[in-house]
């Protein structure tokens, strides 16, 4: 079952602190999982990157240019990181 993101806060560089609806939270470094090309090219500008918000309809992070991430991938990154 997909867990929705309920809160997002940019931390530093390309890191986001995410809260999920089931209480899981953690930090994801998006620079580790994306290439800054195509729709993600604008995210390379840290000022733009920090404009991230939660789209409640999609249950994930998004930016004004339409860039978003699969919450399943973000959830897995946090859960797997906590067990390493």
PDB file with one MODEL, atoms N, CA, C and O in Angstrom:
MODEL        1
ATOM      1  N   UNK A   1       0.837  -1.187   0.000  1.00  0.00           N
ATOM      2  CA  UNK A   1       0.000   0.000   0.000  1.00  0.00           C
ATOM      3  C   UNK A   1       0.881   1.249   0.000  1.00  0.00           C
ATOM      4  O   UNK A   1       1.838   1.340   0.768  1.00  0.00           O
ATOM      5  N   UNK A   2       0.559   2.188  -0.846  1.00  0.00           N
ATOM      6  CA  UNK A   2       1.310   3.433  -0.949  1.00  0.00           C
ATOM      7  C   UNK A   2       1.041   4.295   0.274  1.00  0.00           C
ATOM      8  O   UNK A   2      -0.108   4.482   0.676  1.00  0.00           O
ATOM      9  N   UNK A   3       2.100   4.812   0.853  1.00  0.00           N
ATOM     10  CA  UNK A   3       1.998   5.727   1.991  1.00  0.00           C
ATOM     11  C   UNK A   3       2.166   7.148   1.474  1.00  0.00           C
ATOM     12  O   UNK A   3       3.151   7.457   0.803  1.00  0.00           O
ATOM     13  N   UNK A   4       1.211   8.009   1.784  1.00  0.00           N
ATOM     14  CA  UNK A   4       1.280   9.394   1.347  1.00  0.00           C
ATOM     15  C   UNK A   4       2.265  10.192   2.191  1.00  0.00           C
ATOM     16  O   UNK A   4       2.434   9.939   3.383  1.00  0.00           O
ATOM     17  N   UNK A   5       2.904  11.149   1.556  1.00  0.00           N
ATOM     18  CA  UNK A   5       3.749  12.103   2.259  1.00  0.00           C
ATOM     19  C   UNK A   5       2.835  13.187   2.805  1.00  0.00           C
ATOM     20  O   UNK A   5       1.981  13.709   2.088  1.00  0.00           O
ATOM     21  N   UNK A   6       3.017  13.522   4.072  1.00  0.00           N
ATOM     22  CA  UNK A   6       2.166  14.536   4.708  1.00  0.00           C
ATOM     23  C   UNK A   6       2.898  15.851   4.943  1.00  0.00           C
ATOM     24  O   UNK A   6       2.264  16.892   5.117  1.00  0.00           O
ATOM     25  N   UNK A   7       4.237  15.809   4.949  1.00  0.00           N
ATOM     26  CA  UNK A   7       5.018  17.039   5.152  1.00  0.00           C
ATOM     27  C   UNK A   7       6.384  16.880   4.505  1.00  0.00           C
ATOM     28  O   UNK A   7       6.952  15.789   4.467  1.00  0.00           O
ATOM     29  N   UNK A   8       6.895  17.991   4.000  1.00  0.00           N
ATOM     30  CA  UNK A   8       8.236  18.006   3.393  1.00  0.00           C
ATOM     31  C   UNK A   8       8.936  19.287   3.813  1.00  0.00           C
ATOM     32  O   UNK A   8       8.331  20.358   3.879  1.00  0.00           O
ATOM     33  N   UNK A   9      10.238  19.148   4.097  1.00  0.00           N
ATOM     34  CA  UNK A   9      11.045  20.312   4.451  1.00  0.00           C
ATOM     35  C   UNK A   9      12.415  20.154   3.807  1.00  0.00           C
ATOM     36  O   UNK A   9      13.102  19.163   4.056  1.00  0.00           O
ATOM     37  N   UNK A  10      12.824  21.126   2.975  1.00  0.00           N
ATOM     38  CA  UNK A  10      14.175  21.060   2.434  1.00  0.00           C
ATOM     39  C   UNK A  10      15.177  21.267   3.571  1.00  0.00           C
ATOM     40  O   UNK A  10      14.989  22.137   4.421  1.00  0.00           O
ATOM     41  N   UNK A  11      16.234  20.467   3.580  1.00  0.00           N
ATOM     42  CA  UNK A  11      17.228  20.529   4.658  1.00  0.00           C
ATOM     43  C   UNK A  11      18.459  21.300   4.176  1.00  0.00           C
ATOM     44  O   UNK A  11      18.630  22.472   4.514  1.00  0.00           O
ATOM     45  N   UNK A  12      19.298  20.656   3.401  1.00  0.00           N
ATOM     46  CA  UNK A  12      20.479  21.294   2.812  1.00  0.00           C
ATOM     47  C   UNK A  12      20.763  20.616   1.493  1.00  0.00           C
ATOM     48  O   UNK A  12      20.350  19.482   1.248  1.00  0.00           O
ATOM     49  N   UNK A  13      21.478  21.337   0.647  1.00  0.00           N
ATOM     50  CA  UNK A  13      21.772  20.813  -0.681  1.00  0.00           C
ATOM     51  C   UNK A  13      20.496  20.256  -1.309  1.00  0.00           C
ATOM     52  O   UNK A  13      19.535  21.003  -1.494  1.00  0.00           O
ATOM     53  N   UNK A  14      20.462  18.985  -1.636  1.00  0.00           N
ATOM     54  CA  UNK A  14      19.298  18.391  -2.293  1.00  0.00           C
ATOM     55  C   UNK A  14      18.601  17.377  -1.388  1.00  0.00           C
ATOM     56  O   UNK A  14      18.033  16.390  -1.853  1.00  0.00           O
ATOM     57  N   UNK A  15      18.660  17.646  -0.088  1.00  0.00           N
ATOM     58  CA  UNK A  15      18.041  16.748   0.889  1.00  0.00           C
ATOM     59  C   UNK A  15      16.675  17.270   1.320  1.00  0.00           C
ATOM     60  O   UNK A  15      16.465  18.468   1.506  1.00  0.00           O
ATOM     61  N   UNK A  16      15.752  16.315   1.471  1.00  0.00           N
ATOM     62  CA  UNK A  16      14.405  16.621   1.963  1.00  0.00           C
ATOM     63  C   UNK A  16      14.119  15.777   3.194  1.00  0.00           C
ATOM     64  O   UNK A  16      14.417  14.583   3.231  1.00  0.00           O
ATOM     65  N   UNK A  17      13.538  16.414   4.196  1.00  0.00           N
ATOM     66  CA  UNK A  17      13.018  15.674   5.343  1.00  0.00           C
ATOM     67  C   UNK A  17      11.546  15.411   5.045  1.00  0.00           C
ATOM     68  O   UNK A  17      10.771  16.339   4.814  1.00  0.00           O
ATOM     69  N   UNK A  18      11.177  14.140   5.053  1.00  0.00           N
ATOM     70  CA  UNK A  18       9.814  13.737   4.691  1.00  0.00           C
ATOM     71  C   UNK A  18       9.106  13.089   5.866  1.00  0.00           C
ATOM     72  O   UNK A  18       9.712  12.337   6.630  1.00  0.00           O
ATOM     73  N   UNK A  19       7.816  13.385   6.010  1.00  0.00           N
ATOM     74  CA  UNK A  19       6.941  12.708   6.964  1.00  0.00           C
ATOM     75  C   UNK A  19       5.878  11.968   6.167  1.00  0.00           C
ATOM     76  O   UNK A  19       5.274  12.525   5.250  1.00  0.00           O
ATOM     77  N   UNK A  20       5.655  10.700   6.527  1.00  0.00           N
ATOM     78  CA  UNK A  20       4.639   9.880   5.878  1.00  0.00           C
ATOM     79  C   UNK A  20       3.453   9.681   6.818  1.00  0.00           C
ATOM     80  O   UNK A  20       3.573   9.817   8.036  1.00  0.00           O
ATOM     81  N   UNK A  21       2.322   9.360   6.230  1.00  0.00           N
ATOM     82  CA  UNK A  21       1.083   9.242   6.986  1.00  0.00           C
ATOM     83  C   UNK A  21       1.114   8.167   8.065  1.00  0.00           C
ATOM     84  O   UNK A  21       0.313   8.212   8.999  1.00  0.00           O
ATOM     85  N   UNK A  22       2.023   7.200   7.955  1.00  0.00           N
ATOM     86  CA  UNK A  22       2.099   6.135   8.963  1.00  0.00           C
ATOM     87  C   UNK A  22       3.087   6.448  10.087  1.00  0.00           C
ATOM     88  O   UNK A  22       3.361   5.592  10.929  1.00  0.00           O
ATOM     89  N   UNK A  23       3.626   7.680  10.101  1.00  0.00           N
ATOM     90  CA  UNK A  23       4.544   8.091  11.152  1.00  0.00           C
ATOM     91  C   UNK A  23       6.012   7.936  10.806  1.00  0.00           C
ATOM     92  O   UNK A  23       6.870   8.452  11.523  1.00  0.00           O
ATOM     93  N   UNK A  24       6.322   7.235   9.719  1.00  0.00           N
ATOM     94  CA  UNK A  24       7.716   7.101   9.282  1.00  0.00           C
ATOM     95  C   UNK A  24       8.192   8.467   8.797  1.00  0.00           C
ATOM     96  O   UNK A  24       7.465   9.177   8.102  1.00  0.00           O
ATOM     97  N   UNK A  25       9.407   8.824   9.167  1.00  0.00           N
ATOM     98  CA  UNK A  25      10.003  10.058   8.680  1.00  0.00           C
ATOM     99  C   UNK A  25      11.494   9.857   8.508  1.00  0.00           C
ATOM    100  O   UNK A  25      12.093   8.966   9.110  1.00  0.00           O
ATOM    101  N   UNK A  26      12.079  10.695   7.681  1.00  0.00           N
ATOM    102  CA  UNK A  26      13.504  10.609   7.451  1.00  0.00           C
ATOM    103  C   UNK A  26      13.945  11.549   6.357  1.00  0.00           C
ATOM    104  O   UNK A  26      13.157  12.319   5.809  1.00  0.00           O
ATOM    105  N   UNK A  27      15.231  11.465   6.051  1.00  0.00           N
ATOM    106  CA  UNK A  27      15.839  12.357   5.067  1.00  0.00           C
ATOM    107  C   UNK A  27      16.229  11.572   3.824  1.00  0.00           C
ATOM    108  O   UNK A  27      16.804  10.486   3.904  1.00  0.00           O
ATOM    109  N   UNK A  28      15.902  12.146   2.675  1.00  0.00           N
ATOM    110  CA  UNK A  28      16.273  11.574   1.381  1.00  0.00           C
ATOM    111  C   UNK A  28      17.122  12.603   0.652  1.00  0.00           C
ATOM    112  O   UNK A  28      16.766  13.779   0.577  1.00  0.00           O
ATOM    113  N   UNK A  29      18.252  12.145   0.114  1.00  0.00           N
ATOM    114  CA  UNK A  29      19.107  12.996  -0.710  1.00  0.00           C
ATOM    115  C   UNK A  29      18.754  12.724  -2.167  1.00  0.00           C
ATOM    116  O   UNK A  29      19.141  11.700  -2.730  1.00  0.00           O
ATOM    117  N   UNK A  30      18.019  13.645  -2.767  1.00  0.00           N
ATOM    118  CA  UNK A  30      17.551  13.431  -4.136  1.00  0.00           C
ATOM    119  C   UNK A  30      18.684  13.434  -5.152  1.00  0.00           C
ATOM    120  O   UNK A  30      18.531  12.887  -6.244  1.00  0.00           O
ATOM    121  N   UNK A  31      19.817  14.039  -4.816  1.00  0.00           N
ATOM    122  CA  UNK A  31      20.959  14.026  -5.727  1.00  0.00           C
ATOM    123  C   UNK A  31      21.466  12.601  -5.942  1.00  0.00           C
ATOM    124  O   UNK A  31      22.136  12.330  -6.938  1.00  0.00           O
ATOM    125  N   UNK A  32      21.159  11.698  -5.033  1.00  0.00           N
ATOM    126  CA  UNK A  32      21.573  10.305  -5.165  1.00  0.00           C
ATOM    127  C   UNK A  32      20.668   9.508  -6.114  1.00  0.00           C
ATOM    128  O   UNK A  32      21.059   8.449  -6.604  1.00  0.00           O
ATOM    129  N   UNK A  33      19.465  10.019  -6.371  1.00  0.00           N
ATOM    130  CA  UNK A  33      18.517   9.210  -7.144  1.00  0.00           C
ATOM    131  C   UNK A  33      18.042   9.841  -8.447  1.00  0.00           C
ATOM    132  O   UNK A  33      17.318   9.198  -9.208  1.00  0.00           O
ATOM    133  N   UNK A  34      18.434  11.094  -8.725  1.00  0.00           N
ATOM    134  CA  UNK A  34      18.002  11.701  -9.991  1.00  0.00           C
ATOM    135  C   UNK A  34      19.178  12.300 -10.739  1.00  0.00           C
ATOM    136  O   UNK A  34      20.228  12.590 -10.166  1.00  0.00           O
ATOM    137  N   UNK A  35      18.970  12.475 -12.032  1.00  0.00           N
ATOM    138  CA  UNK A  35      19.854  13.279 -12.858  1.00  0.00           C
ATOM    139  C   UNK A  35      19.117  14.586 -13.091  1.00  0.00           C
ATOM    140  O   UNK A  35      17.912  14.593 -13.342  1.00  0.00           O
ATOM    141  N   UNK A  36      19.835  15.676 -13.008  1.00  0.00           N
ATOM    142  CA  UNK A  36      19.208  16.985 -13.168  1.00  0.00           C
ATOM    143  C   UNK A  36      19.062  17.327 -14.640  1.00  0.00           C
ATOM    144  O   UNK A  36      19.721  18.232 -15.150  1.00  0.00           O
ATOM    145  N   UNK A  37      18.186  16.588 -15.317  1.00  0.00           N
ATOM    146  CA  UNK A  37      17.903  16.840 -16.719  1.00  0.00           C
ATOM    147  C   UNK A  37      16.399  16.716 -16.926  1.00  0.00           C
ATOM    148  O   UNK A  37      15.678  16.241 -16.048  1.00  0.00           O
ATOM    149  N   UNK A  38      15.940  17.143 -18.082  1.00  0.00           N
ATOM    150  CA  UNK A  38      14.512  17.088 -18.364  1.00  0.00           C
ATOM    151  C   UNK A  38      13.726  17.899 -17.349  1.00  0.00           C
ATOM    152  O   UNK A  38      14.096  19.025 -17.017  1.00  0.00           O
ATOM    153  N   UNK A  39      12.659  17.329 -16.868  1.00  0.00           N
ATOM    154  CA  UNK A  39      11.792  18.038 -15.916  1.00  0.00           C
ATOM    155  C   UNK A  39      12.510  18.332 -14.597  1.00  0.00           C
ATOM    156  O   UNK A  39      12.109  19.238 -13.865  1.00  0.00           O
ATOM    157  N   UNK A  40      13.569  17.575 -14.286  1.00  0.00           N
ATOM    158  CA  UNK A  40      14.306  17.782 -13.035  1.00  0.00           C
ATOM    159  C   UNK A  40      15.428  18.813 -13.149  1.00  0.00           C
ATOM    160  O   UNK A  40      16.079  19.122 -12.151  1.00  0.00           O
ATOM    161  N   UNK A  41      15.664  19.354 -14.352  1.00  0.00           N
ATOM    162  CA  UNK A  41      16.753  20.306 -14.555  1.00  0.00           C
ATOM    163  C   UNK A  41      16.623  21.539 -13.662  1.00  0.00           C
ATOM    164  O   UNK A  41      17.617  21.998 -13.099  1.00  0.00           O
ATOM    165  N   UNK A  42      15.432  22.070 -13.527  1.00  0.00           N
ATOM    166  CA  UNK A  42      15.232  23.251 -12.678  1.00  0.00           C
ATOM    167  C   UNK A  42      15.571  22.995 -11.210  1.00  0.00           C
ATOM    168  O   UNK A  42      15.911  23.927 -10.482  1.00  0.00           O
ATOM    169  N   UNK A  43      15.481  21.751 -10.777  1.00  0.00           N
ATOM    170  CA  UNK A  43      15.741  21.426  -9.372  1.00  0.00           C
ATOM    171  C   UNK A  43      17.208  21.595  -9.009  1.00  0.00           C
ATOM    172  O   UNK A  43      17.547  21.655  -7.827  1.00  0.00           O
ATOM    173  N   UNK A  44      18.078  21.673  -9.999  1.00  0.00           N
ATOM    174  CA  UNK A  44      19.493  21.875  -9.727  1.00  0.00           C
ATOM    175  C   UNK A  44      19.743  23.245  -9.093  1.00  0.00           C
ATOM    176  O   UNK A  44      20.712  23.419  -8.354  1.00  0.00           O
ATOM    177  N   UNK A  45      18.882  24.206  -9.376  1.00  0.00           N
ATOM    178  CA  UNK A  45      18.941  25.524  -8.745  1.00  0.00           C
ATOM    179  C   UNK A  45      18.397  25.371  -7.322  1.00  0.00           C
ATOM    180  O   UNK A  45      17.201  25.147  -7.133  1.00  0.00           O
ATOM    181  N   UNK A  46      19.275  25.491  -6.325  1.00  0.00           N
ATOM    182  CA  UNK A  46      18.859  25.243  -4.937  1.00  0.00           C
ATOM    183  C   UNK A  46      17.736  26.168  -4.478  1.00  0.00           C
ATOM    184  O   UNK A  46      16.894  25.769  -3.674  1.00  0.00           O
ATOM    185  N   UNK A  47      17.719  27.394  -4.983  1.00  0.00           N
ATOM    186  CA  UNK A  47      16.627  28.304  -4.615  1.00  0.00           C
ATOM    187  C   UNK A  47      15.291  27.743  -5.101  1.00  0.00           C
ATOM    188  O   UNK A  47      14.290  27.803  -4.386  1.00  0.00           O
ATOM    189  N   UNK A  48      15.279  27.206  -6.302  1.00  0.00           N
ATOM    190  CA  UNK A  48      14.054  26.595  -6.830  1.00  0.00           C
ATOM    191  C   UNK A  48      13.751  25.294  -6.095  1.00  0.00           C
ATOM    192  O   UNK A  48      12.595  25.009  -5.782  1.00  0.00           O
ATOM    193  N   UNK A  49      14.782  24.508  -5.821  1.00  0.00           N
ATOM    194  CA  UNK A  49      14.611  23.234  -5.117  1.00  0.00           C
ATOM    195  C   UNK A  49      13.866  23.430  -3.793  1.00  0.00           C
ATOM    196  O   UNK A  49      13.035  22.603  -3.416  1.00  0.00           O
ATOM    197  N   UNK A  50      14.165  24.518  -3.098  1.00  0.00           N
ATOM    198  CA  UNK A  50      13.545  24.746  -1.785  1.00  0.00           C
ATOM    199  C   UNK A  50      12.079  25.161  -1.865  1.00  0.00           C
ATOM    200  O   UNK A  50      11.433  25.339  -0.832  1.00  0.00           O
ATOM    201  N   UNK A  51      11.547  25.316  -3.071  1.00  0.00           N
ATOM    202  CA  UNK A  51      10.125  25.654  -3.212  1.00  0.00           C
ATOM    203  C   UNK A  51       9.246  24.398  -3.188  1.00  0.00           C
ATOM    204  O   UNK A  51       8.048  24.473  -3.458  1.00  0.00           O
ATOM    205  N   UNK A  52       9.833  23.267  -2.872  1.00  0.00           N
ATOM    206  CA  UNK A  52       9.113  21.991  -2.821  1.00  0.00           C
ATOM    207  C   UNK A  52       7.897  22.100  -1.896  1.00  0.00           C
ATOM    208  O   UNK A  52       7.899  22.833  -0.907  1.00  0.00           O
ATOM    209  N   UNK A  53       6.875  21.352  -2.255  1.00  0.00           N
ATOM    210  CA  UNK A  53       5.661  21.300  -1.431  1.00  0.00           C
ATOM    211  C   UNK A  53       5.057  19.907  -1.559  1.00  0.00           C
ATOM    212  O   UNK A  53       5.479  19.106  -2.394  1.00  0.00           O
ATOM    213  N   UNK A  54       4.071  19.636  -0.726  1.00  0.00           N
ATOM    214  CA  UNK A  54       3.336  18.370  -0.818  1.00  0.00           C
ATOM    215  C   UNK A  54       2.100  18.593  -1.674  1.00  0.00           C
ATOM    216  O   UNK A  54       1.355  19.550  -1.464  1.00  0.00           O
ATOM    217  N   UNK A  55       1.890  17.716  -2.629  1.00  0.00           N
ATOM    218  CA  UNK A  55       0.651  17.714  -3.398  1.00  0.00           C
ATOM    219  C   UNK A  55      -0.262  16.706  -2.712  1.00  0.00           C
ATOM    220  O   UNK A  55      -0.030  15.501  -2.809  1.00  0.00           O
ATOM    221  N   UNK A  56      -1.300  17.180  -2.016  1.00  0.00           N
ATOM    222  CA  UNK A  56      -2.157  16.259  -1.263  1.00  0.00           C
ATOM    223  C   UNK A  56      -2.950  15.301  -2.146  1.00  0.00           C
ATOM    224  O   UNK A  56      -3.345  14.227  -1.694  1.00  0.00           O
ATOM    225  N   UNK A  57      -3.182  15.677  -3.392  1.00  0.00           N
ATOM    226  CA  UNK A  57      -3.906  14.785  -4.310  1.00  0.00           C
ATOM    227  C   UNK A  57      -3.043  13.600  -4.734  1.00  0.00           C
ATOM    228  O   UNK A  57      -3.548  12.494  -4.932  1.00  0.00           O
ATOM    229  N   UNK A  58      -1.734  13.840  -4.872  1.00  0.00           N
ATOM    230  CA  UNK A  58      -0.806  12.783  -5.276  1.00  0.00           C
ATOM    231  C   UNK A  58      -0.129  12.121  -4.078  1.00  0.00           C
ATOM    232  O   UNK A  58       0.374  11.003  -4.184  1.00  0.00           O
ATOM    233  N   UNK A  59      -0.118  12.814  -2.940  1.00  0.00           N
ATOM    234  CA  UNK A  59       0.519  12.273  -1.743  1.00  0.00           C
ATOM    235  C   UNK A  59       2.028  12.235  -1.845  1.00  0.00           C
ATOM    236  O   UNK A  59       2.673  11.366  -1.258  1.00  0.00           O
ATOM    237  N   UNK A  60       2.602  13.185  -2.597  1.00  0.00           N
ATOM    238  CA  UNK A  60       4.055  13.206  -2.759  1.00  0.00           C
ATOM    239  C   UNK A  60       4.557  14.635  -2.904  1.00  0.00           C
ATOM    240  O   UNK A  60       3.781  15.591  -2.901  1.00  0.00           O
ATOM    241  N   UNK A  61       5.876  14.756  -3.031  1.00  0.00           N
ATOM    242  CA  UNK A  61       6.500  16.058  -3.208  1.00  0.00           C
ATOM    243  C   UNK A  61       6.297  16.539  -4.636  1.00  0.00           C
ATOM    244  O   UNK A  61       6.151  15.737  -5.558  1.00  0.00           O
ATOM    245  N   UNK A  62       6.288  17.849  -4.808  1.00  0.00           N
ATOM    246  CA  UNK A  62       6.166  18.394  -6.164  1.00  0.00           C
ATOM    247  C   UNK A  62       6.699  19.813  -6.209  1.00  0.00           C
ATOM    248  O   UNK A  62       6.905  20.462  -5.184  1.00  0.00           O
ATOM    249  N   UNK A  63       6.916  20.269  -7.429  1.00  0.00           N
ATOM    250  CA  UNK A  63       7.367  21.630  -7.700  1.00  0.00           C
ATOM    251  C   UNK A  63       6.442  22.218  -8.752  1.00  0.00           C
ATOM    252  O   UNK A  63       5.712  21.493  -9.428  1.00  0.00           O
ATOM    253  N   UNK A  64       6.481  23.526  -8.882  1.00  0.00           N
ATOM    254  CA  UNK A  64       5.598  24.236  -9.818  1.00  0.00           C
ATOM    255  C   UNK A  64       5.765  23.786 -11.268  1.00  0.00           C
ATOM    256  O   UNK A  64       4.811  23.867 -12.042  1.00  0.00           O
ATOM    257  N   UNK A  65       6.944  23.317 -11.655  1.00  0.00           N
ATOM    258  CA  UNK A  65       7.160  22.922 -13.044  1.00  0.00           C
ATOM    259  C   UNK A  65       6.585  21.539 -13.365  1.00  0.00           C
ATOM    260  O   UNK A  65       6.689  21.071 -14.499  1.00  0.00           O
ATOM    261  N   UNK A  66       5.978  20.887 -12.367  1.00  0.00           N
ATOM    262  CA  UNK A  66       5.369  19.580 -12.587  1.00  0.00           C
ATOM    263  C   UNK A  66       6.229  18.409 -12.143  1.00  0.00           C
ATOM    264  O   UNK A  66       5.776  17.265 -12.181  1.00  0.00           O
ATOM    265  N   UNK A  67       7.457  18.669 -11.724  1.00  0.00           N
ATOM    266  CA  UNK A  67       8.324  17.589 -11.241  1.00  0.00           C
ATOM    267  C   UNK A  67       7.746  17.019  -9.942  1.00  0.00           C
ATOM    268  O   UNK A  67       7.313  17.758  -9.059  1.00  0.00           O
ATOM    269  N   UNK A  68       7.752  15.709  -9.852  1.00  0.00           N
ATOM    270  CA  UNK A  68       7.339  15.045  -8.620  1.00  0.00           C
ATOM    271  C   UNK A  68       8.052  13.700  -8.535  1.00  0.00           C
ATOM    272  O   UNK A  68       8.729  13.287  -9.476  1.00  0.00           O
ATOM    273  N   UNK A  69       7.897  13.032  -7.414  1.00  0.00           N
ATOM    274  CA  UNK A  69       8.557  11.748  -7.201  1.00  0.00           C
ATOM    275  C   UNK A  69       7.553  10.719  -6.738  1.00  0.00           C
ATOM    276  O   UNK A  69       6.576  11.045  -6.063  1.00  0.00           O
ATOM    277  N   UNK A  70       7.794   9.490  -7.101  1.00  0.00           N
ATOM    278  CA  UNK A  70       6.966   8.378  -6.659  1.00  0.00           C
ATOM    279  C   UNK A  70       7.163   8.222  -5.155  1.00  0.00           C
ATOM    280  O   UNK A  70       8.284   7.981  -4.709  1.00  0.00           O
ATOM    281  N   UNK A  71       6.093   8.355  -4.359  1.00  0.00           N
ATOM    282  CA  UNK A  71       6.251   8.239  -2.911  1.00  0.00           C
ATOM    283  C   UNK A  71       6.725   6.854  -2.482  1.00  0.00           C
ATOM    284  O   UNK A  71       7.315   6.717  -1.410  1.00  0.00           O
ATOM    285  N   UNK A  72       6.485   5.836  -3.285  1.00  0.00           N
ATOM    286  CA  UNK A  72       6.956   4.488  -2.959  1.00  0.00           C
ATOM    287  C   UNK A  72       8.487   4.456  -2.955  1.00  0.00           C
ATOM    288  O   UNK A  72       9.093   3.843  -2.076  1.00  0.00           O
ATOM    289  N   UNK A  73       9.104   5.108  -3.924  1.00  0.00           N
ATOM    290  CA  UNK A  73      10.562   5.164  -4.010  1.00  0.00           C
ATOM    291  C   UNK A  73      11.129   5.927  -2.810  1.00  0.00           C
ATOM    292  O   UNK A  73      12.098   5.487  -2.192  1.00  0.00           O
ATOM    293  N   UNK A  74      10.527   7.060  -2.486  1.00  0.00           N
ATOM    294  CA  UNK A  74      11.008   7.871  -1.368  1.00  0.00           C
ATOM    295  C   UNK A  74      10.849   7.130  -0.044  1.00  0.00           C
ATOM    296  O   UNK A  74      11.737   7.176   0.808  1.00  0.00           O
ATOM    297  N   UNK A  75       9.738   6.458   0.124  1.00  0.00           N
ATOM    298  CA  UNK A  75       9.485   5.679   1.340  1.00  0.00           C
ATOM    299  C   UNK A  75      10.528   4.569   1.474  1.00  0.00           C
ATOM    300  O   UNK A  75      11.082   4.358   2.553  1.00  0.00           O
ATOM    301  N   UNK A  76      10.787   3.871   0.387  1.00  0.00           N
ATOM    302  CA  UNK A  76      11.767   2.777   0.406  1.00  0.00           C
ATOM    303  C   UNK A  76      13.156   3.295   0.753  1.00  0.00           C
ATOM    304  O   UNK A  76      13.880   2.644   1.506  1.00  0.00           O
ATOM    305  N   UNK A  77      13.545   4.455   0.221  1.00  0.00           N
ATOM    306  CA  UNK A  77      14.848   5.027   0.543  1.00  0.00           C
ATOM    307  C   UNK A  77      14.973   5.288   2.035  1.00  0.00           C
ATOM    308  O   UNK A  77      16.024   5.027   2.621  1.00  0.00           O
ATOM    309  N   UNK A  78      13.929   5.792   2.650  1.00  0.00           N
ATOM    310  CA  UNK A  78      13.977   6.085   4.090  1.00  0.00           C
ATOM    311  C   UNK A  78      13.975   4.798   4.905  1.00  0.00           C
ATOM    312  O   UNK A  78      14.794   4.644   5.811  1.00  0.00           O
ATOM    313  N   UNK A  79      13.090   3.892   4.606  1.00  0.00           N
ATOM    314  CA  UNK A  79      12.992   2.656   5.381  1.00  0.00           C
ATOM    315  C   UNK A  79      14.272   1.833   5.236  1.00  0.00           C
ATOM    316  O   UNK A  79      14.777   1.308   6.229  1.00  0.00           O
ATOM    317  N   UNK A  80      14.801   1.712   4.028  1.00  0.00           N
ATOM    318  CA  UNK A  80      16.031   0.953   3.820  1.00  0.00           C
ATOM    319  C   UNK A  80      17.226   1.611   4.502  1.00  0.00           C
ATOM    320  O   UNK A  80      18.106   0.920   5.015  1.00  0.00           O
ATOM    321  N   UNK A  81      17.261   2.938   4.510  1.00  0.00           N
ATOM    322  CA  UNK A  81      18.353   3.661   5.165  1.00  0.00           C
ATOM    323  C   UNK A  81      18.319   3.421   6.672  1.00  0.00           C
ATOM    324  O   UNK A  81      19.368   3.275   7.300  1.00  0.00           O
ATOM    325  N   UNK A  82      17.122   3.379   7.254  1.00  0.00           N
ATOM    326  CA  UNK A  82      17.006   3.185   8.707  1.00  0.00           C
ATOM    327  C   UNK A  82      17.485   1.820   9.159  1.00  0.00           C
ATOM    328  O   UNK A  82      17.831   1.651  10.328  1.00  0.00           O
ATOM    329  N   UNK A  83      17.514   0.843   8.266  1.00  0.00           N
ATOM    330  CA  UNK A  83      17.924  -0.503   8.631  1.00  0.00           C
ATOM    331  C   UNK A  83      19.365  -0.813   8.303  1.00  0.00           C
ATOM    332  O   UNK A  83      19.828  -1.923   8.566  1.00  0.00           O
ATOM    333  N   UNK A  84      20.088   0.136   7.735  1.00  0.00           N
ATOM    334  CA  UNK A  84      21.493  -0.110   7.358  1.00  0.00           C
ATOM    335  C   UNK A  84      22.413   0.207   8.510  1.00  0.00           C
ATOM    336  O   UNK A  84      23.629   0.063   8.386  1.00  0.00           O
TER     337      UNK A  84
ENDMDL
END
